[in-house]
Amino acid sequence: MKRTSISGLFLGLLVLGPWHTTAPQPPAPIVVIGATARTAEQFIPLALEQGHRVIGLARRPEAVTLEHERLTVVEGDVYDRASLEAALSGTEIVVSLFGPRITMADEVPEMDLYSAGYTNLIAAMRAKGNTRLFATTSTGAQKTVEKKPAPDAPRHDQWLWQVRGIYQDMQRAEKIVRGSGLDFTILRPSQLMPEPPRDDLKVIVDADAPHFTLITYTDFAAWILDEVQSDQYAGHVVGIYSDRTLQYGVNF
């Protein structure tokens, strides 16, 4: 019979280490800037389901009807830096989804929502110590129309002219985010649609995505959440698109 000495058994226990396991870390808290945005309406419930604590900032907090023990909704405005700072503690990942709501009849020749908003948000993050930012613009920021198209020009060129102020301001905002010194990812979704998930997203990094394709709010929200604790796209611009082409009067 093989004998094991007490001293040998004790040495083996020292090698194996203590009898305990490391508790899993809870998901990082998330601050959503623009909690009433259509993407946010999909993103926030998904984040809560995955165990995140969520702070949602909105100009009209009463419009956020979802209630959850890990959801806090606060009033704030991207034009008001103090309200942004108040929503941050320094530990959260910041997911920015704010933007204007417009119709096909609206013309937006000038605006500063994105450039002013990201200037204030970056300043607030620096003041509080937050470092990770997901900043949402659009594939429309890839191209600007400098001259009014002819009446018989393609509808999408007319649309780009009609809302030129939005995309020009997004371009300014992207430069601000790139120069922020933060751990940023710029998200450029293509045209978002209120449809059931299709699971058809494609991505392109630091290059232009195909113009005028369709994706769903639900798919985009789920994609952001998959990346929210990842660094694989840190410091990059990511175009999110699909193979489904936007056709005015048909599917849009």
C-alpha positions in Angstrom: 0.0 0.0 0.0 1.3 3.4 -0.9 1.6 5.7 2.0 1.2 9.5 1.9 2.8 11.5 4.7 1.0 14.3 6.5 3.7 16.7 5.4 3.3 15.7 1.7 -0.5 16.2 1.9 0.0 19.6 3.4 2.4 20.6 0.7 -0.1 19.5 -1.9 -2.8 21.7 -0.4 -0.4 24.7 -0.6 0.2 24.0 -4.3 -3.5 23.7 -5.1 -4.3 26.9 -3.3 -7.3 27.9 -1.2 -10.7 26.2 -1.6 -12.7 29.1 -3.0 -13.8 30.5 -6.3 -13.8 34.2 -7.5 -17.3 35.7 -7.6 -18.3 36.9 -11.1 -18.1 40.6 -11.7 -21.5 42.4 -12.2 -22.0 44.0 -15.6 -20.8 47.6 -15.9 -23.4 50.3 -15.2 -24.5 52.2 -18.3 -25.6 55.8 -18.8 -27.9 56.2 -21.8 -27.9 59.7 -23.2 -31.3 60.2 -25.0 -33.4 57.6 -23.1 -36.5 58.4 -25.1 -34.8 57.7 -28.5 -36.2 54.8 -30.4 -33.0 52.8 -30.1 -32.9 53.5 -26.4 -36.4 52.1 -26.1 -35.0 48.8 -27.3 -31.6 49.0 -25.7 -32.6 49.8 -22.1 -34.8 46.7 -21.6 -32.1 44.5 -23.1 -29.4 46.0 -20.8 -31.6 45.4 -17.8 -32.3 41.8 -18.8 -28.5 41.2 -18.9 -28.1 42.6 -15.4 -26.8 46.1 -16.0 -27.7 49.1 -13.9 -28.9 51.8 -16.3 -29.2 55.5 -15.8 -31.3 57.0 -18.6 -31.0 60.8 -19.3 -33.9 62.5 -21.1 -35.3 66.0 -21.5 -38.7 64.5 -20.7 -38.1 61.7 -18.2 -41.8 61.2 -17.7 -41.9 59.8 -21.3 -39.9 56.8 -20.1 -42.6 54.5 -18.8 -40.5 51.5 -18.1 -40.0 50.8 -14.4 -37.2 48.5 -13.0 -35.2 48.3 -9.8 -32.0 48.8 -11.7 -33.3 51.7 -13.9 -33.0 55.3 -12.9 -34.3 58.0 -15.2 -33.0 61.5 -14.7 -33.9 64.8 -16.4 -31.1 66.3 -18.5 -30.3 68.0 -21.8 -27.1 67.7 -23.9 -27.1 71.5 -24.1 -26.8 71.6 -20.3 -23.4 70.3 -19.2 -24.3 70.4 -15.5 -27.2 68.0 -16.1 -24.9 65.6 -17.9 -22.4 65.7 -15.0 -25.2 65.0 -12.5 -26.1 61.8 -14.3 -22.5 60.5 -14.1 -20.5 59.1 -11.3 -17.3 58.2 -13.1 -17.7 54.4 -13.4 -20.3 54.1 -16.1 -20.0 53.2 -19.8 -21.7 56.1 -21.7 -24.0 55.1 -24.7 -25.1 58.2 -26.5 -28.3 57.8 -28.6 -29.7 61.3 -28.7 -30.8 63.0 -32.0 -33.6 65.0 -33.6 -36.9 63.5 -34.6 -37.9 64.7 -38.1 -40.3 63.7 -40.8 -39.8 63.4 -44.6 -41.3 66.9 -44.9 -38.8 68.6 -42.6 -35.9 70.6 -43.9 -32.9 71.0 -41.6 -30.3 73.4 -43.2 -28.4 74.1 -40.0 -28.1 72.8 -36.5 -25.6 72.3 -33.7 -27.3 69.5 -31.6 -24.5 67.0 -32.2 -21.5 69.2 -32.1 -22.7 71.1 -29.0 -24.1 67.9 -27.4 -20.8 66.0 -27.7 -18.7 69.0 -26.6 -20.8 69.1 -23.4 -20.9 65.3 -22.9 -17.1 65.0 -23.3 -16.5 67.8 -20.9 -18.9 66.2 -18.4 -17.2 62.8 -18.7 -13.8 64.3 -18.2 -15.0 66.1 -15.1 -16.4 63.0 -13.6 -13.8 60.5 -14.8 -15.8 58.4 -17.2 -13.7 57.1 -20.1 -15.7 54.8 -22.3 -18.1 56.4 -24.9 -20.2 55.0 -27.6 -21.2 58.0 -29.8 -23.9 57.5 -32.4 -24.1 59.4 -35.6 -25.2 58.0 -39.0 -24.0 56.6 -42.3 -25.4 59.9 -43.6 -22.3 61.6 -42.1 -20.2 59.9 -44.8 -21.4 62.2 -47.5 -22.5 65.8 -47.7 -24.4 67.5 -50.5 -22.9 71.0 -51.2 -25.3 71.9 -54.0 -29.0 71.6 -54.3 -29.8 68.7 -56.6 -32.0 69.1 -59.7 -35.7 68.3 -59.3 -35.2 65.0 -61.2 -32.3 63.9 -59.1 -32.6 60.6 -57.2 -34.8 60.9 -54.1 -32.0 60.0 -51.7 -29.8 62.9 -53.0 -32.8 65.3 -52.5 -33.2 63.9 -49.0 -29.5 64.4 -48.2 -29.8 68.0 -49.3 -33.0 68.5 -47.3 -31.4 67.4 -44.0 -27.9 68.6 -44.8 -27.6 70.4 -41.5 -27.9 67.2 -39.5 -25.2 65.4 -41.4 -22.8 68.4 -41.5 -23.2 68.7 -37.7 -22.6 65.0 -37.3 -19.3 65.4 -39.2 -18.3 68.2 -36.8 -19.3 66.1 -33.8 -17.2 63.1 -35.0 -14.1 65.3 -35.1 -14.8 66.4 -31.6 -15.2 62.8 -30.4 -12.0 61.8 -32.2 -10.1 64.5 -30.5 -11.6 63.9 -27.0 -8.9 61.7 -25.6 -11.7 59.3 -24.5 -11.9 55.6 -25.1 -14.5 56.2 -27.9 -16.3 54.2 -30.5 -18.3 56.1 -33.2 -21.4 54.2 -34.4 -22.8 55.0 -37.8 -26.0 53.1 -38.3 -27.8 53.1 -41.6 -31.5 53.9 -41.9 -33.2 52.5 -38.8 -36.7 51.0 -39.1 -39.3 50.0 -36.4 -39.5 46.4 -37.4 -39.0 43.0 -35.8 -35.4 41.8 -35.5 -33.9 40.4 -38.7 -30.4 39.5 -37.5 -28.9 40.7 -40.7 -26.4 43.4 -39.5 -23.0 43.8 -41.1 -20.2 46.1 -40.0 -17.3 48.0 -41.7 -14.5 49.6 -39.7 -13.0 53.0 -40.5 -14.5 53.0 -44.0 -17.7 54.1 -45.6 -20.6 51.7 -45.4 -23.0 51.2 -48.3 -25.4 54.1 -48.4 -29.2 53.8 -48.1 -29.6 50.4 -46.5 -32.1 49.4 -43.8 -31.6 48.0 -40.3 -33.9 47.6 -37.4 -33.8 49.5 -34.1 -33.9 46.1 -32.2 -30.9 44.7 -34.1 -28.9 47.8 -33.6 -29.7 48.0 -29.9 -28.7 44.3 -29.4 -25.5 44.9 -31.3 -24.5 47.9 -29.1 -25.1 45.8 -26.0 -23.0 43.0 -27.3 -20.1 45.5 -27.7 -20.7 47.6 -24.6 -18.0 45.9 -22.5 -15.7 45.1 -25.4 -12.7 47.1 -26.6 -12.5 45.6 -30.1 -13.8 48.8 -31.7 -12.3 51.3 -29.3 -10.8 54.3 -31.2 -12.7 53.3 -34.4 -15.6 54.4 -36.5 -18.0 51.5 -37.2 -20.6 51.5 -40.0 -23.6 49.2 -39.3 -25.6 48.3 -42.3 -27.4 45.4 -44.1 -27.8 44.1 -47.6 -31.4 45.4 -47.7 -31.6 48.5 -49.9 -33.8 51.5 -48.9 -36.4 52.2 -51.6 -38.4 55.4 -51.2 -42.1 54.7 -51.5 -41.6 51.0 -51.3 -40.0 50.1 -47.9 -39.5 53.5 -46.5 
